[in-house]
């Protein structure tokens, strides 16, 4: 795959990922990951100190499916919409089978009947598996800049 084709493929993955979250099609979200994967959302201050504690953590697709099930059936929260905006996406390196990528993002939430507010901004550090029919995240580490999130982090980013 040429560098240009790789960039288009990676950009499409990030766009489809953001669309699934923004369109409230969370049942599709785990499909963007390999079966064995790492998904972590962590505060920048914890990341920089080497602390792994963060509001969302999963080591496989089953954990992501559990998160969606909890959002749909178990968590109690005010209805909301999420707008996940992916900025710059860069392919750091690729060996043909995987690509290490990073991106910058902002996430806004609108609680039903309320105003939109900035939920978080940050960066992601990802590994994308390029084997198979479609690229998938095998590792996604989302690092957000603030020490606290307004309200609660319900939806994935």
C-alpha atoms as an extended CHARMM CRD file, in Angstrom:
* protein
*
       157  EXT
         1         1  UNK       CA              0.0000000000        0.0000000000        0.0000000000  PROA      1               0.0000000000
         2         2  UNK       CA              1.4330000000        3.3790000000       -0.9630000000  PROA      2               0.0000000000
         3         3  UNK       CA              1.8700000000        6.1090000000        1.6550000000  PROA      3               0.0000000000
         4         4  UNK       CA             -1.0120000000        8.0500000000        0.0460000000  PROA      4               0.0000000000
         5         5  UNK       CA             -3.3250000000        5.0230000000        0.0610000000  PROA      5               0.0000000000
         6         6  UNK       CA             -2.3870000000        4.2770000000        3.6630000000  PROA      6               0.0000000000
         7         7  UNK       CA             -3.2140000000        7.8500000000        4.7260000000  PROA      7               0.0000000000
         8         8  UNK       CA             -6.6310000000        7.6790000000        3.0060000000  PROA      8               0.0000000000
         9         9  UNK       CA             -7.3360000000        4.2960000000        4.6210000000  PROA      9               0.0000000000
        10        10  UNK       CA             -6.4060000000        5.5780000000        8.0890000000  PROA      10              0.0000000000
        11        11  UNK       CA             -8.3890000000        8.8080000000        7.6180000000  PROA      11              0.0000000000
        12        12  UNK       CA            -11.4570000000        6.7620000000        6.5930000000  PROA      12              0.0000000000
        13        13  UNK       CA            -11.0980000000        4.5820000000        9.7050000000  PROA      13              0.0000000000
        14        14  UNK       CA            -11.0440000000        7.6160000000       11.9980000000  PROA      14              0.0000000000
        15        15  UNK       CA            -13.9750000000        9.2510000000       10.1600000000  PROA      15              0.0000000000
        16        16  UNK       CA            -16.1410000000        6.1180000000       10.3460000000  PROA      16              0.0000000000
        17        17  UNK       CA            -15.2000000000        5.6900000000       14.0320000000  PROA      17              0.0000000000
        18        18  UNK       CA            -16.2620000000        9.2710000000       14.8390000000  PROA      18              0.0000000000
        19        19  UNK       CA            -19.4830000000        8.8990000000       12.8330000000  PROA      19              0.0000000000
        20        20  UNK       CA            -20.4920000000        5.7650000000       14.7530000000  PROA      20              0.0000000000
        21        21  UNK       CA            -20.0920000000        7.6290000000       18.0530000000  PROA      21              0.0000000000
        22        22  UNK       CA            -21.7370000000       10.8780000000       16.8870000000  PROA      22              0.0000000000
        23        23  UNK       CA            -24.6390000000        9.0380000000       15.2130000000  PROA      23              0.0000000000
        24        24  UNK       CA            -25.2710000000        7.0650000000       18.4360000000  PROA      24              0.0000000000
        25        25  UNK       CA            -24.5250000000        3.7860000000       16.6810000000  PROA      25              0.0000000000
        26        26  UNK       CA            -22.5330000000        2.5070000000       19.6350000000  PROA      26              0.0000000000
        27        27  UNK       CA            -23.2530000000       -1.1180000000       18.7700000000  PROA      27              0.0000000000
        28        28  UNK       CA            -20.8660000000       -0.6110000000       15.8090000000  PROA      28              0.0000000000
        29        29  UNK       CA            -18.0940000000        0.8220000000       17.9990000000  PROA      29              0.0000000000
        30        30  UNK       CA            -16.4850000000       -2.5090000000       19.0910000000  PROA      30              0.0000000000
        31        31  UNK       CA            -16.2390000000       -3.5420000000       15.4160000000  PROA      31              0.0000000000
        32        32  UNK       CA            -13.5130000000       -0.9130000000       14.9300000000  PROA      32              0.0000000000
        33        33  UNK       CA            -11.2060000000       -3.0090000000       17.1510000000  PROA      33              0.0000000000
        34        34  UNK       CA             -9.4010000000       -6.3150000000       16.8210000000  PROA      34              0.0000000000
        35        35  UNK       CA            -10.5560000000       -9.1530000000       19.0920000000  PROA      35              0.0000000000
        36        36  UNK       CA             -7.5700000000       -8.7130000000       21.4020000000  PROA      36              0.0000000000
        37        37  UNK       CA             -7.0980000000       -4.9920000000       21.8470000000  PROA      37              0.0000000000
        38        38  UNK       CA             -6.3180000000       -2.2780000000       24.3210000000  PROA      38              0.0000000000
        39        39  UNK       CA             -8.6110000000        0.7140000000       24.7710000000  PROA      39              0.0000000000
        40        40  UNK       CA             -7.7420000000        3.2600000000       27.4200000000  PROA      40              0.0000000000
        41        41  UNK       CA             -9.0290000000        6.7630000000       28.1470000000  PROA      41              0.0000000000
        42        42  UNK       CA             -6.6890000000        8.4800000000       30.5780000000  PROA      42              0.0000000000
        43        43  UNK       CA             -5.9460000000       11.9430000000       31.9410000000  PROA      43              0.0000000000
        44        44  UNK       CA             -2.7540000000       13.5320000000       30.6760000000  PROA      44              0.0000000000
        45        45  UNK       CA             -1.4210000000       14.0270000000       34.2050000000  PROA      45              0.0000000000
        46        46  UNK       CA             -1.8080000000       10.3010000000       34.9500000000  PROA      46              0.0000000000
        47        47  UNK       CA             -0.2880000000        9.3060000000       31.5980000000  PROA      47              0.0000000000
        48        48  UNK       CA              2.7710000000       11.5020000000       32.1820000000  PROA      48              0.0000000000
        49        49  UNK       CA              3.3160000000        9.9970000000       35.6600000000  PROA      49              0.0000000000
        50        50  UNK       CA              2.9920000000        6.4390000000       34.3270000000  PROA      50              0.0000000000
        51        51  UNK       CA             -0.2610000000        5.8470000000       36.2050000000  PROA      51              0.0000000000
        52        52  UNK       CA             -2.6760000000        3.6850000000       34.2390000000  PROA      52              0.0000000000
        53        53  UNK       CA             -5.8500000000        4.7790000000       36.0440000000  PROA      53              0.0000000000
        54        54  UNK       CA             -8.4720000000        6.4040000000       33.8210000000  PROA      54              0.0000000000
        55        55  UNK       CA            -12.2360000000        6.5130000000       33.3580000000  PROA      55              0.0000000000
        56        56  UNK       CA            -12.4180000000        3.7840000000       30.6610000000  PROA      56              0.0000000000
        57        57  UNK       CA            -10.1760000000        0.7300000000       30.2080000000  PROA      57              0.0000000000
        58        58  UNK       CA            -10.5820000000       -2.5260000000       28.2950000000  PROA      58              0.0000000000
        59        59  UNK       CA             -8.1890000000       -5.2480000000       27.1630000000  PROA      59              0.0000000000
        60        60  UNK       CA            -10.3980000000       -6.9210000000       24.5360000000  PROA      60              0.0000000000
        61        61  UNK       CA            -13.4050000000       -6.4080000000       22.2920000000  PROA      61              0.0000000000
        62        62  UNK       CA            -15.6210000000       -8.2190000000       24.8240000000  PROA      62              0.0000000000
        63        63  UNK       CA            -14.9600000000       -5.4050000000       27.2970000000  PROA      63              0.0000000000
        64        64  UNK       CA            -16.0070000000       -2.8550000000       24.6670000000  PROA      64              0.0000000000
        65        65  UNK       CA            -19.2230000000       -4.7870000000       24.0200000000  PROA      65              0.0000000000
        66        66  UNK       CA            -19.8390000000       -4.8050000000       27.7930000000  PROA      66              0.0000000000
        67        67  UNK       CA            -19.3910000000       -1.0110000000       27.8220000000  PROA      67              0.0000000000
        68        68  UNK       CA            -22.0280000000       -0.5810000000       25.1140000000  PROA      68              0.0000000000
        69        69  UNK       CA            -24.3820000000       -2.9570000000       26.9510000000  PROA      69              0.0000000000
        70        70  UNK       CA            -23.9150000000       -0.9520000000       30.1530000000  PROA      70              0.0000000000
        71        71  UNK       CA            -24.5790000000        2.3430000000       28.3450000000  PROA      71              0.0000000000
        72        72  UNK       CA            -27.7580000000        0.9680000000       26.7940000000  PROA      72              0.0000000000
        73        73  UNK       CA            -29.1090000000       -1.0400000000       29.7340000000  PROA      73              0.0000000000
        74        74  UNK       CA            -27.4690000000       -0.3180000000       33.0790000000  PROA      74              0.0000000000
        75        75  UNK       CA            -26.0050000000        3.1700000000       33.4370000000  PROA      75              0.0000000000
        76        76  UNK       CA            -28.2640000000        5.9280000000       34.7010000000  PROA      76              0.0000000000
        77        77  UNK       CA            -27.4930000000        9.2500000000       33.0540000000  PROA      77              0.0000000000
        78        78  UNK       CA            -29.2120000000       12.2040000000       31.4510000000  PROA      78              0.0000000000
        79        79  UNK       CA            -29.7430000000       11.6250000000       27.7160000000  PROA      79              0.0000000000
        80        80  UNK       CA            -27.0130000000       13.2850000000       25.6830000000  PROA      80              0.0000000000
        81        81  UNK       CA            -25.4460000000       13.6190000000       22.2880000000  PROA      81              0.0000000000
        82        82  UNK       CA            -21.7340000000       13.4730000000       21.6450000000  PROA      82              0.0000000000
        83        83  UNK       CA            -19.9300000000       15.2910000000       18.8560000000  PROA      83              0.0000000000
        84        84  UNK       CA            -16.4770000000       13.8020000000       18.4210000000  PROA      84              0.0000000000
        85        85  UNK       CA            -14.2200000000       15.8860000000       16.1780000000  PROA      85              0.0000000000
        86        86  UNK       CA            -10.9740000000       14.3490000000       14.9620000000  PROA      86              0.0000000000
        87        87  UNK       CA             -8.3300000000       16.8490000000       13.9200000000  PROA      87              0.0000000000
        88        88  UNK       CA             -4.8910000000       16.1040000000       12.6130000000  PROA      88              0.0000000000
        89        89  UNK       CA             -4.2230000000       12.3980000000       11.9890000000  PROA      89              0.0000000000
        90        90  UNK       CA             -0.6410000000       11.3490000000       11.3730000000  PROA      90              0.0000000000
        91        91  UNK       CA              0.8160000000        7.9860000000       10.4540000000  PROA      91              0.0000000000
        92        92  UNK       CA              3.9540000000        7.7910000000       12.5970000000  PROA      92              0.0000000000
        93        93  UNK       CA              5.2410000000        4.5500000000       11.0830000000  PROA      93              0.0000000000
        94        94  UNK       CA              4.0080000000        1.4950000000        9.2260000000  PROA      94              0.0000000000
        95        95  UNK       CA              5.4270000000       -1.8980000000        8.3850000000  PROA      95              0.0000000000
        96        96  UNK       CA              2.6140000000       -2.9170000000        6.0220000000  PROA      96              0.0000000000
        97        97  UNK       CA              0.7740000000       -5.0550000000        8.6080000000  PROA      97              0.0000000000
        98        98  UNK       CA              0.3280000000       -2.3750000000       11.2630000000  PROA      98              0.0000000000
        99        99  UNK       CA              0.5270000000        1.3870000000       11.4940000000  PROA      99              0.0000000000
       100       100  UNK       CA              1.2590000000        3.5120000000       14.5220000000  PROA      100             0.0000000000
       101       101  UNK       CA             -0.8490000000        6.6500000000       14.3460000000  PROA      101             0.0000000000
       102       102  UNK       CA             -1.7230000000        9.6340000000       16.4490000000  PROA      102             0.0000000000
       103       103  UNK       CA             -4.4790000000       12.2070000000       16.2990000000  PROA      103             0.0000000000
       104       104  UNK       CA             -5.8060000000       15.2560000000       18.0620000000  PROA      104             0.0000000000
       105       105  UNK       CA             -9.4510000000       15.5510000000       18.9960000000  PROA      105             0.0000000000
       106       106  UNK       CA            -12.1560000000       17.4980000000       20.7470000000  PROA      106             0.0000000000
       107       107  UNK       CA            -15.3650000000       16.0780000000       22.1290000000  PROA      107             0.0000000000
       108       108  UNK       CA            -18.4990000000       18.0670000000       22.8800000000  PROA      108             0.0000000000
       109       109  UNK       CA            -21.6140000000       16.8730000000       24.6300000000  PROA      109             0.0000000000
       110       110  UNK       CA            -25.1230000000       18.2130000000       24.5830000000  PROA      110             0.0000000000
       111       111  UNK       CA            -27.3870000000       17.0710000000       27.3670000000  PROA      111             0.0000000000
       112       112  UNK       CA            -30.9850000000       16.8510000000       26.1130000000  PROA      112             0.0000000000
       113       113  UNK       CA            -32.6340000000       20.2440000000       26.5180000000  PROA      113             0.0000000000
       114       114  UNK       CA            -29.3420000000       21.9090000000       27.4220000000  PROA      114             0.0000000000
       115       115  UNK       CA            -26.4590000000       23.6950000000       25.8320000000  PROA      115             0.0000000000
       116       116  UNK       CA            -23.4900000000       22.1000000000       24.1490000000  PROA      116             0.0000000000
       117       117  UNK       CA            -20.2940000000       22.0860000000       26.1990000000  PROA      117             0.0000000000
       118       118  UNK       CA            -16.7360000000       21.0460000000       25.6430000000  PROA      118             0.0000000000
       119       119  UNK       CA            -16.2810000000       17.6250000000       27.2160000000  PROA      119             0.0000000000
       120       120  UNK       CA            -12.5680000000       17.1910000000       26.5620000000  PROA      120             0.0000000000
       121       121  UNK       CA             -9.6820000000       17.7920000000       24.1980000000  PROA      121             0.0000000000
       122       122  UNK       CA             -6.6310000000       15.6750000000       23.7580000000  PROA      122             0.0000000000
       123       123  UNK       CA             -4.6470000000       13.2550000000       21.6540000000  PROA      123             0.0000000000
       124       124  UNK       CA             -4.8030000000        9.5930000000       20.7940000000  PROA      124             0.0000000000
       125       125  UNK       CA             -1.9190000000        7.2000000000       20.3120000000  PROA      125             0.0000000000
       126       126  UNK       CA             -3.0710000000        4.2370000000       18.2740000000  PROA      126             0.0000000000
       127       127  UNK       CA             -1.9410000000        1.0660000000       16.5980000000  PROA      127             0.0000000000
       128       128  UNK       CA             -3.9790000000        0.0650000000       13.5600000000  PROA      128             0.0000000000
       129       129  UNK       CA             -3.9230000000       -3.4830000000       12.1970000000  PROA      129             0.0000000000
       130       130  UNK       CA             -4.0350000000       -3.4150000000        8.4070000000  PROA      130             0.0000000000
       131       131  UNK       CA             -4.5690000000       -7.1550000000        7.8070000000  PROA      131             0.0000000000
       132       132  UNK       CA             -7.9890000000       -8.4100000000        6.7330000000  PROA      132             0.0000000000
       133       133  UNK       CA            -10.9260000000       -6.7220000000        5.0640000000  PROA      133             0.0000000000
       134       134  UNK       CA            -10.8290000000       -3.4530000000        6.9770000000  PROA      134             0.0000000000
       135       135  UNK       CA             -8.2850000000       -1.7160000000        9.2070000000  PROA      135             0.0000000000
       136       136  UNK       CA             -8.9630000000       -2.0080000000       12.9300000000  PROA      136             0.0000000000
       137       137  UNK       CA             -7.5310000000       -0.5390000000       16.0950000000  PROA      137             0.0000000000
       138       138  UNK       CA             -5.4830000000       -3.0370000000       18.0750000000  PROA      138             0.0000000000
       139       139  UNK       CA             -4.5180000000       -0.3390000000       20.5660000000  PROA      139             0.0000000000
       140       140  UNK       CA             -6.1450000000        3.0060000000       21.2380000000  PROA      140             0.0000000000
       141       141  UNK       CA             -4.9080000000        5.2140000000       24.0510000000  PROA      141             0.0000000000
       142       142  UNK       CA             -6.9160000000        8.4180000000       24.3730000000  PROA      142             0.0000000000
       143       143  UNK       CA             -5.1820000000       11.0420000000       26.5130000000  PROA      143             0.0000000000
       144       144  UNK       CA             -7.2870000000       14.0230000000       27.5320000000  PROA      144             0.0000000000
       145       145  UNK       CA             -5.7970000000       17.2470000000       28.8170000000  PROA      145             0.0000000000
       146       146  UNK       CA             -8.0580000000       18.3060000000       31.6770000000  PROA      146             0.0000000000
       147       147  UNK       CA             -7.9600000000       16.9000000000       35.1880000000  PROA      147             0.0000000000
       148       148  UNK       CA            -11.7010000000       16.5770000000       35.3480000000  PROA      148             0.0000000000
       149       149  UNK       CA            -14.5530000000       16.0440000000       32.9500000000  PROA      149             0.0000000000
       150       150  UNK       CA            -17.7650000000       18.0630000000       33.2170000000  PROA      150             0.0000000000
       151       151  UNK       CA            -20.3670000000       15.5550000000       34.3620000000  PROA      151             0.0000000000
       152       152  UNK       CA            -19.4300000000       11.9930000000       33.5030000000  PROA      152             0.0000000000
       153       153  UNK       CA            -17.7360000000       10.2560000000       30.6080000000  PROA      153             0.0000000000
       154       154  UNK       CA            -20.4940000000        8.0050000000       29.3090000000  PROA      154             0.0000000000
       155       155  UNK       CA            -19.6830000000        7.4720000000       25.6530000000  PROA      155             0.0000000000
       156       156  UNK       CA            -16.3600000000        6.3200000000       24.2280000000  PROA      156             0.0000000000
       157       157  UNK       CA            -14.0850000000        8.7710000000       22.4420000000  PROA      157             0.0000000000
